[in-house]
Each structure stands twice: as C-alpha cells, then as structure tokens.
Amino acid sequence: MTDLRHLTTERLRLDVPTTDDLPELFAIYSDPRVWTHFPSLRHTTLEQTGRMLDAWTLAWRDVGLGPWVARRHGDDAVIGHVGCSPRAQWWNLGYRFAAETHGQGLATEAARPALEAAPTVREVPVVAYLLEHNHASRRVVDKLGLTLQHRGPDAGNPDPAAVRLVYADRELAADQLAGIMRE
C-alpha cells in the first residue's frame, strides 16, 4: 500500500505537515496576494494558522488523510498546501500556494494525488468550494475533471454580491448538496 503521508509528483514533494512548517504556512496564509478573491480570510495571527495546522494534524491522525505541505524536489521551502480535509459526509479539496508560484500549474499537479487518495480512505464525494470570480481556481477544478454542482449566493461572505460555486467529483444528490451547504 502507498504511504499517503509522503508522495511525490513530477515537480513536488507532498508531506504531512508538522509544527515546523507553521512559520512558512503563516507566510503564505498572511500574504494579501494569496487572498485577492476573499481578503477577509487572510490570516493575521500565527495562532490562526496554528489552529488550521492542528486540524490538519487531527485529520491525519483520526482519518488517515488530510492536507499535505508542498515543496519542490530538492528544496525544503514550503510553497503551499493541498489535500482533502474530512467533513461529515464528504472530502473538502483545498489548495493554497505562495503567490510567487501562481500560474505554474502546481495546484493542479498537487491536487491529483489527493483526488486519487480520498476514495481509498473513505468513499464519499470530493468537493471543492470556490468563488465565481476566482478564475484560477476554476481552471484547477476544470483540469481535475470536477463538475459544477451548485451556483448561488455565498452565505456569510462580507461581499453580498459574492457567488459560491460547488464542484464535485461525482453527481451530488439533493440531500448531499444540502448537507454540504450547511457545513
């Protein structure tokens, strides 16, 4: 069986995050250039990033899959994260990379192993949430073969005009989508 804790792609090394990764993850999550599509989610304290990292650690411990940190081969610098986070009845596919790496196809490359790994751990839908005006993220999910399942107002977003898109790796039944929208 493949060790899901450490994978490689053509250009990247994907590893389970550790507390040593916290400063580099905070640098990414606090960079306004990474949050142009949803500025209010930018991390402003190391503690915010620490809580996120704690949740990832619990996912790996309790479920056996969660987000990885991404590094280029031959370089120990964290350039982003990617992976599937467990939810009650679905996986949440997420990715965020340092602004300097945007446009290089790294999110798509890194997300492919997450899509392959998720059903081997738990056979539930893989879902990606994104805002309609985030064209780069839309390109990623399109390249991954996810399909649009929902388009509607983004409840709770400070921008009342924001539109939320929900993509999934399979057709979602109405009750599944309703459950996903509640979480």
C-alpha positions in Angstrom: 0.0 0.0 0.0 1.2 3.5 -0.8 2.3 5.7 2.1 -0.1 8.6 1.8 1.9 10.6 4.3 4.7 11.2 1.7 4.0 11.4 -2.0 5.8 12.9 -5.0 4.6 14.3 -8.3 6.7 15.4 -11.2 7.8 18.6 -9.6 6.7 18.4 -6.0 7.1 16.5 -2.7 3.9 16.3 -0.6 4.3 15.6 3.1 2.2 15.5 6.2 2.6 18.9 7.8 4.4 19.3 11.1 4.7 22.2 13.6 8.0 23.1 11.9 6.0 24.2 8.9 4.0 26.7 10.8 6.1 29.9 10.0 6.1 29.1 6.3 2.4 28.3 6.2 1.7 31.6 8.0 3.8 33.5 5.5 1.6 32.1 2.7 -1.7 32.5 4.6 -1.0 36.0 5.7 0.1 37.2 2.2 -2.6 39.5 0.8 -1.6 38.5 -2.7 -2.9 35.0 -1.9 -6.3 36.3 -0.8 -7.3 38.6 -3.6 -10.6 36.7 -4.0 -11.5 36.6 -0.3 -9.4 39.1 1.6 -11.3 38.7 4.9 -10.0 35.1 5.2 -6.3 36.2 5.2 -4.6 35.1 8.4 -3.5 37.9 10.6 -2.0 35.9 13.5 0.2 32.9 13.8 -2.4 31.4 16.1 -4.9 31.3 13.2 -2.5 29.3 11.1 -1.7 27.1 14.1 -5.3 26.2 14.6 -5.5 25.3 10.9 -2.4 23.1 11.2 -3.8 21.5 14.3 -7.0 20.5 12.3 -4.8 19.0 9.5 -2.8 17.0 12.1 -6.0 15.7 13.6 -7.3 14.6 10.1 -4.1 12.6 9.5 -4.3 11.1 13.0 -8.0 10.3 13.1 -8.9 9.6 9.4 -5.6 8.8 7.7 -5.7 11.6 5.2 -5.6 15.4 5.2 -3.7 18.2 3.6 -0.1 18.0 2.7 2.5 20.7 2.5 4.1 21.0 -0.9 7.8 21.6 -1.6 9.7 21.5 -4.9 12.0 18.5 -5.3 15.4 19.3 -3.8 14.2 22.3 -1.8 12.9 22.3 1.8 10.9 25.5 1.5 7.1 25.1 1.9 5.5 26.6 -1.2 1.9 25.7 -0.4 -0.6 23.1 0.7 -3.0 20.8 -1.0 -5.2 18.0 0.1 -8.6 16.6 1.1 -9.9 17.5 4.6 -12.6 15.2 6.0 -16.1 16.5 6.6 -19.1 14.5 7.9 -20.1 13.0 4.6 -17.6 14.4 2.1 -14.0 15.5 1.5 -13.1 19.2 1.1 -10.4 19.6 -1.6 -8.3 22.6 -0.8 -5.1 24.2 -2.0 -3.2 27.4 -1.5 0.2 28.2 -2.9 2.6 31.1 -2.4 1.9 34.0 -4.7 5.3 33.6 -6.4 4.2 30.1 -7.7 0.8 31.1 -9.1 0.2 30.3 -12.8 2.7 27.3 -12.9 0.1 24.5 -12.6 1.3 23.4 -9.2 -2.1 23.3 -7.6 -3.5 21.0 -10.3 -0.4 18.8 -10.2 -0.6 18.5 -6.4 -4.3 18.0 -6.2 -4.4 14.9 -8.5 -2.9 12.6 -5.8 -5.5 14.0 -3.3 -8.3 13.0 -5.7 -6.8 9.6 -6.1 -6.2 9.1 -2.4 -9.5 10.2 -0.9 -11.7 7.3 -2.1 -9.1 4.8 -0.9 -9.6 6.1 2.7 -13.3 6.9 2.6 -15.7 6.6 -0.4 -17.6 9.9 -0.2 -17.7 12.8 -2.6 -14.7 15.1 -3.1 -16.0 18.7 -3.1 -14.2 22.0 -4.0 -15.8 25.3 -2.9 -14.7 28.4 -4.7 -15.9 31.9 -5.5 -17.1 32.5 -9.0 -14.6 35.4 -9.6 -11.7 33.2 -8.7 -10.9 32.2 -12.3 -7.6 30.5 -11.5 -9.2 28.1 -9.0 -12.0 27.4 -11.6 -9.3 26.4 -14.1 -7.8 24.0 -11.5 -11.1 22.2 -10.8 -11.9 22.1 -14.5 -8.5 20.5 -15.2 -9.1 18.0 -12.4 -12.4 16.9 -14.0 -14.7 18.1 -11.2 -18.1 19.3 -12.3 -20.2 22.2 -11.2 -22.9 21.1 -8.8 -24.2 24.4 -7.4 -24.0 28.1 -8.1 -25.5 30.5 -5.6 -25.1 33.3 -3.1 -22.1 32.9 -0.7 -23.8 32.9 2.7 -21.8 34.7 5.3 -19.4 36.4 2.8 -18.8 40.1 3.6 -19.4 40.8 -0.1 -23.1 40.4 -0.6 -22.6 40.0 -4.4 -20.2 37.0 -3.9 -21.3 33.9 -5.7 -20.2 30.5 -4.4 -19.6 27.6 -6.7 -19.5 24.0 -5.5 -17.7 21.4 -7.7 -17.6 17.7 -7.0 -16.0 14.5 -8.4 -19.5 13.0 -8.9 -23.1 14.0 -9.2 -24.5 15.0 -5.8 -28.0 14.1 -4.7 -30.1 17.0 -3.4 -29.7 15.8 0.2 -25.9 15.5 -0.2 -25.7 19.1 -1.6 -28.0 20.4 1.2 -25.7 18.8 3.8 -22.6 20.2 2.2 -24.1 23.7 2.1 -25.0 23.5 5.8 -21.4 22.7 6.8 
